[in-house]
Amino acid sequence: MAHKVIPPYLWLNDTLHPADQPAIMAQDRGYLLGDGLFETMQLYNHRVPLLEAHLTRLEEGCHLLHIPTPQRTLIERALHQLIEANHLTHGSVRLTLTRGPGPRGLAPPAHPNPTLLITTAPPLQHPPQPIRLHISTQRRDPHSMLNRVKSLNALPAILARLEAQDHGADDALWLTHEGSITEATAASFLALIDGQLVTPPLSTGILPGITRARLLAAGICEEQILSSNDIPLLQGAWLATALSLTPIAAIGGHALPPQPKRSSELRRILYDHPILNPPTQTATSAS
């Protein structure tokens, strides 16, 4: 079995480090408490195409969690040096920011010294294959402030994934207490209904996904409240992240029609030459 190649370097705080020699402090609150944020970004032609959008969301999360915001110039310099050191043209970048080390207990330090960790990964070898979703027994609270940030606290998502696997599915779909569809454990939910590509509104308690926002801004997708009762009416559905588009083959016991042409068109718009080809109206007419 072939092993995934791990890039040789990572960035920690202010310099490059060998990736096999991590140096996170044992008192770091990100490690101990999940007290931090992350961003996963696409790497294309030595660049992060949507860096400004990712850093804006990171800064909004820092403001919400009262974590000092790292300077953009530091992050840009770190990305440049790390990408060059790892000789990556395409792939992905993960930026992890924690509140840094602190004393024992929940109370944060009065003057936090955040930890900045940046790692890279090679590109996906093949587009994701269609998956099955299980409707989670967990329910999303639309009023939780943590819905708005990419928090390191992933236990709800982990438990939802485990529940899905126990039911023979690949991922979980979260609903609100009222039965509205929200998102999957790590991706925005897109659906085709009455010939229109739609996604749940932010008011349902979903993460403001950057890929989702691009589709909305381009007029390719519209916001619409969907309930579990709408699942039999769906003509297709996908999970979308900064890195990939995954077709959904079934939700619970309901199989969904495949939409290969639309999947190909959405992938082209979102992930092929993203700097040169911004989203267009094309995908709305794909079949």
C-alpha positions as semicolon CSV with decimal commas, in nm:
position;residue;x (nm);y (nm);z (nm)
1;M;0,000;0,000;0,000
2;A;0,137;0,340;-0,102
3;H;0,198;0,586;0,180
4;K;0,091;0,950;0,147
5;V;0,392;1,177;0,105
6;I;0,415;1,420;0,397
7;P;0,576;1,756;0,303
8;P;0,904;1,793;0,492
9;Y;0,838;2,130;0,656
10;L;0,573;2,312;0,859
11;W;0,555;2,668;0,985
12;L;0,532;2,728;1,358
13;N;0,491;3,082;1,494
14;D;0,773;3,259;1,312
15;T;0,988;3,004;1,130
16;L;1,006;2,679;0,937
17;H;1,040;2,351;1,127
18;P;1,089;1,992;1,012
19;A;0,742;1,837;0,996
20;D;0,854;1,527;1,186
21;Q;0,975;1,735;1,482
22;P;0,666;1,914;1,616
23;A;0,726;2,170;1,886
24;I;0,381;2,260;2,021
25;M;0,402;2,339;2,394
26;A;0,235;2,090;2,626
27;Q;0,044;2,381;2,786
28;D;-0,103;2,498;2,455
29;R;-0,478;2,558;2,493
30;G;-0,546;2,441;2,141
31;Y;-0,407;2,099;2,229
32;L;-0,560;2,086;2,577
33;L;-0,899;2,253;2,522
34;G;-0,958;2,297;2,149
35;D;-0,926;2,671;2,210
36;G;-0,858;2,797;1,861
37;L;-0,950;2,824;1,496
38;F;-0,839;2,683;1,163
39;E;-0,870;2,750;0,791
40;T;-0,823;2,495;0,513
41;M;-0,731;2,655;0,181
42;Q;-0,666;2,547;-0,173
43;L;-0,315;2,581;-0,314
44;Y;-0,302;2,644;-0,688
45;N;0,007;2,735;-0,892
46;H;0,209;2,819;-0,578
47;R;-0,066;3,051;-0,451
48;V;-0,369;3,047;-0,224
49;P;-0,635;3,186;-0,459
50;L;-0,889;3,298;-0,199
51;L;-0,649;3,397;0,077
52;E;-0,818;3,730;0,151
53;A;-1,154;3,564;0,210
54;H;-1,001;3,300;0,437
55;L;-0,808;3,556;0,640
56;T;-1,116;3,774;0,675
57;R;-1,311;3,480;0,817
58;L;-1,018;3,394;1,047
59;E;-1,007;3,751;1,176
60;E;-1,383;3,750;1,238
61;G;-1,339;3,429;1,436
62;C;-1,053;3,579;1,636
63;H;-1,270;3,877;1,723
64;L;-1,553;3,650;1,836
65;L;-1,323;3,430;2,049
66;H;-1,108;3,721;2,179
67;I;-0,789;3,576;2,031
68;P;-0,526;3,826;1,911
69;T;-0,525;3,836;1,531
70;P;-0,197;3,756;1,354
71;Q;-0,075;4,011;1,103
72;R;-0,161;3,929;0,744
73;T;0,190;4,014;0,634
74;L;0,326;3,745;0,870
75;I;0,086;3,485;0,731
76;E;0,163;3,581;0,371
77;R;0,538;3,555;0,437
78;A;0,492;3,222;0,614
79;L;0,286;3,080;0,327
80;H;0,541;3,189;0,068
81;Q;0,835;3,036;0,255
82;L;0,652;2,714;0,341
83;I;0,519;2,653;-0,009
84;E;0,864;2,712;-0,155
85;A;1,034;2,490;0,105
86;N;0,792;2,203;0,036
87;H;0,817;2,244;-0,343
88;L;0,438;2,235;-0,380
89;T;0,263;2,369;-0,688
90;H;-0,088;2,243;-0,610
91;G;-0,248;2,098;-0,299
92;S;-0,384;2,245;0,021
93;V;-0,280;2,455;0,318
94;R;-0,412;2,434;0,672
95;L;-0,367;2,728;0,906
96;T;-0,425;2,656;1,275
97;L;-0,434;2,936;1,531
98;T;-0,469;2,869;1,905
99;R;-0,484;3,102;2,203
100;G;-0,142;2,967;2,291
101;P;-0,013;2,833;2,624
102;G;-0,195;2,907;2,945
103;P;-0,239;2,802;3,306
104;R;-0,436;2,495;3,408
105;G;-0,814;2,537;3,387
106;L;-1,061;2,706;3,154
107;A;-0,981;3,068;3,229
108;P;-0,763;3,211;2,949
109;P;-0,444;3,401;3,022
110;A;-0,482;3,777;3,057
111;H;-0,230;3,836;2,779
112;P;-0,242;3,540;2,538
113;N;0,050;3,455;2,311
114;P;-0,119;3,275;2,019
115;T;0,032;2,974;1,844
116;L;0,032;2,983;1,463
117;L;0,079;2,651;1,285
118;I;0,068;2,615;0,906
119;T;0,095;2,284;0,722
120;T;0,061;2,179;0,359
121;A;-0,061;1,866;0,183
122;P;-0,041;1,734;-0,174
123;P;-0,349;1,756;-0,397
124;L;-0,628;1,499;-0,413
125;Q;-0,548;1,233;-0,671
126;H;-0,909;1,184;-0,783
127;P;-1,240;1,367;-0,740
128;P;-1,436;1,237;-0,440
129;Q;-1,677;0,956;-0,517
130;P;-2,050;0,981;-0,433
131;I;-2,127;0,928;-0,066
132;R;-2,420;0,837;0,156
133;L;-2,541;1,071;0,429
134;H;-2,705;0,972;0,756
135;I;-2,942;1,218;0,921
136;S;-2,776;1,280;1,256
137;T;-2,966;1,245;1,580
138;Q;-2,779;1,558;1,692
139;R;-2,958;1,886;1,621
140;R;-2,800;2,215;1,525
141;D;-2,877;2,521;1,737
142;P;-2,907;2,815;1,494
143;H;-2,828;3,060;1,775
144;S;-2,489;2,916;1,876
145;M;-2,209;3,161;1,806
146;L;-1,968;2,875;1,737
147;N;-2,158;2,794;1,416
148;R;-1,995;3,103;1,266
149;V;-1,633;2,998;1,318
150;K;-1,408;2,709;1,217
151;S;-1,342;2,600;1,571
152;L;-1,087;2,338;1,674
153;N;-1,363;2,188;1,889
154;A;-1,471;1,910;1,653
155;L;-1,621;1,656;1,895
156;P;-1,982;1,707;1,775
157;A;-1,869;1,643;1,417
158;I;-1,663;1,341;1,520
159;L;-1,955;1,188;1,707
160;A;-2,187;1,257;1,414
161;R;-1,943;1,086;1,176
162;L;-1,918;0,785;1,406
163;E;-2,296;0,762;1,423
164;A;-2,313;0,780;1,043
165;Q;-2,057;0,502;1,008
166;D;-2,259;0,287;1,247
167;H;-2,550;0,325;1,005
168;G;-2,344;0,235;0,699
169;A;-2,309;0,596;0,579
170;D;-2,006;0,812;0,503
171;D;-2,104;1,141;0,667
172;A;-2,384;1,299;0,866
173;L;-2,637;1,566;0,776
174;W;-2,738;1,800;1,057
175;L;-3,090;1,935;1,100
176;T;-3,218;2,207;1,329
177;H;-3,465;2,118;1,605
178;E;-3,738;2,231;1,366
179;G;-3,619;1,987;1,098
180;S;-3,446;2,232;0,863
181;I;-3,141;2,102;0,675
182;T;-2,817;2,279;0,771
183;E;-2,486;2,123;0,661
184;A;-2,266;1,816;0,689
185;T;-1,994;1,771;0,951
186;A;-1,728;1,955;0,749
187;A;-1,894;2,084;0,432
188;S;-2,168;2,307;0,298
189;F;-2,479;2,139;0,162
190;L;-2,595;2,210;-0,194
191;A;-2,909;2,068;-0,351
192;L;-3,086;2,073;-0,684
193;I;-3,461;2,124;-0,653
194;D;-3,699;2,232;-0,931
195;G;-3,394;2,280;-1,153
196;Q;-3,235;2,538;-0,920
197;L;-2,917;2,491;-0,717
198;V;-2,988;2,596;-0,358
199;T;-2,818;2,601;-0,018
200;P;-2,955;2,659;0,333
201;P;-2,937;3,020;0,460
202;L;-2,697;3,124;0,735
203;S;-2,994;3,168;0,968
204;T;-3,016;2,788;1,001
205;G;-2,686;2,792;1,193
206;I;-2,431;2,698;0,929
207;L;-2,071;2,803;0,879
208;P;-2,035;3,089;0,629
209;G;-1,852;2,872;0,377
210;I;-1,630;3,051;0,128
211;T;-1,710;2,814;-0,160
212;R;-2,080;2,855;-0,080
213;A;-2,042;3,233;-0,082
214;R;-1,873;3,226;-0,423
215;L;-2,163;3,033;-0,573
216;L;-2,415;3,273;-0,422
217;A;-2,225;3,582;-0,537
218;A;-2,210;3,448;-0,892
219;G;-2,581;3,375;-0,906
220;I;-2,515;3,004;-0,952
221;C;-2,688;2,916;-0,626
222;E;-2,972;3,060;-0,418
223;E;-3,047;3,042;-0,047
224;Q;-3,354;2,840;0,041
225;I;-3,478;2,676;0,358
226;L;-3,503;2,300;0,307
227;S;-3,655;2,052;0,547
228;S;-3,616;1,679;0,584
229;N;-3,953;1,653;0,407
230;D;-3,791;1,799;0,094
231;I;-3,534;1,519;0,062
232;P;-3,754;1,302;-0,168
233;L;-3,793;1,607;-0,398
234;L;-3,420;1,666;-0,447
235;Q;-3,290;1,612;-0,800
236;G;-2,932;1,593;-0,676
237;A;-2,712;1,711;-0,389
238;W;-2,347;1,780;-0,309
239;L;-2,110;1,866;-0,026
240;A;-1,879;2,158;-0,101
241;T;-1,555;2,265;0,066
242;A;-1,259;2,481;-0,027
243;L;-1,090;2,171;-0,169
244;S;-1,355;1,952;-0,327
245;L;-1,711;1,889;-0,443
246;T;-1,860;1,556;-0,335
247;P;-2,179;1,418;-0,493
248;I;-2,436;1,271;-0,254
249;A;-2,573;0,935;-0,363
250;A;-2,829;0,899;-0,084
251;I;-2,964;1,069;0,228
252;G;-3,091;0,816;0,476
253;G;-3,282;0,559;0,276
254;H;-3,356;0,795;-0,015
255;A;-3,136;0,760;-0,323
256;L;-3,060;1,076;-0,522
257;P;-3,021;1,099;-0,902
258;P;-2,660;1,138;-1,018
259;Q;-2,578;1,466;-1,190
260;P;-2,238;1,404;-1,353
261;K;-2,251;1,698;-1,595
262;R;-2,340;1,946;-1,327
263;S;-2,075;1,801;-1,096
264;S;-1,810;1,843;-1,366
265;E;-1,919;2,199;-1,438
266;L;-1,919;2,300;-1,071
267;R;-1,574;2,147;-1,022
268;R;-1,444;2,337;-1,324
269;I;-1,579;2,666;-1,191
270;L;-1,463;2,617;-0,834
271;Y;-1,132;2,437;-0,859
272;D;-0,981;2,469;-1,209
273;H;-0,774;2,786;-1,254
274;P;-0,963;2,965;-0,975
275;I;-0,755;3,282;-1,004
276;L;-0,825;3,324;-1,374
277;N;-1,177;3,182;-1,394
278;P;-1,416;3,332;-1,139
279;P;-1,761;3,173;-1,109
280;T;-2,004;3,241;-1,393
281;Q;-2,368;3,167;-1,461
282;T;-2,275;2,860;-1,669
283;A;-2,345;2,598;-1,405
284;T;-2,710;2,693;-1,363
285;S;-2,789;2,544;-1,702
286;A;-2,577;2,231;-1,665
287;S;-2,764;1,904;-1,646
